[in-house]
Amino acid sequence: MHSLATAAPVPTALAQVDREKIYQWINELSSPETRENALLELSKKRESVPDLAPMLWHSFGTIAALLQEIVNIYPSINPPTLTAHQSNRVCNALALLQCVASHPETRSAFLAAHIPLFLYPFLHTVSKTRPFEYLRLTSLGVIGALVKTDEQEVINFLLTTEIIPLCLRIMESGSELSKTVATFILQKILLDDTGLAYICQTYERFSHVAMILGKMVLQLSKEPSARLLKHVVRCYLRLSDNPRAREALRQCLPDQLKDTTFAQVLKDDTTTKRWLAQLVKNLQEGQSQQQTAVEEGRKRRIARGAKEKRKLAGFPRPTVDSIAELTDTGLLPCPR
């Protein structure tokens, strides 16, 4: 066995993996002649090698080789000439970057190097061919691996980029699987307090999100998908936690989420049914609180108006004693 392999105990999960081959394939990534096969083999082994991400990140030239694979595809996306072979090859490189993005030892460095930005040109593509759909889906998988960790630094980084409008466009026009991953990314951003505040900060941001979610609900009523609907409902529920968004949702929440349109789709999904019930309850409670506040405000305005009238007339506020005195002197008739 290689000396590097014997320097530390080999994890049980690696018992069936020849670490010598892993080292060899990582070295072969640096050579254009051997890179394609190395990409394929390493992408197959990424689930069975827990420390593959640090090995990739800290080995000389490896990340540069993976980025080179990505950049080499740029000329094929505009005009859209990407072939299935090109798509498969770059997606193997993306799979290894996803491995790096999801590992706790390499995630921060991955973000600090702004590597996700190299994937955004792929998310901008609109071609419906399978090579492009596979490319977008795999690129979304890298971002999904980042947000799945629920790390604050991930959300902070993503909010400085164009990931939200990119996800919204895919949510509107992508395949069902791409829509699901894109909606999951938006959901994770919303579940973070900073992300929710960012989206609800301006009317334009909120209205764009609400418009796309509304279109998705309408489409889901025609072509149901329980998995996608689950993420859409969760996004709506989280938006209802923001007072301004909650007020707007009372006007723009799709009717399909208020009636029995999705009853059959959700009959076995107790979690989504609970979220949907909570969403409706949040909007109803907020409306009741708003009506109470409006009524209390109206009463205060009436009281202030009456007080101002008395001040203008120059009369002191009458008391029970003064009324009795006026009655005794005959200035007011005695009550009968």
Disulfide bonds with the S-S distance in Angstrom:
none
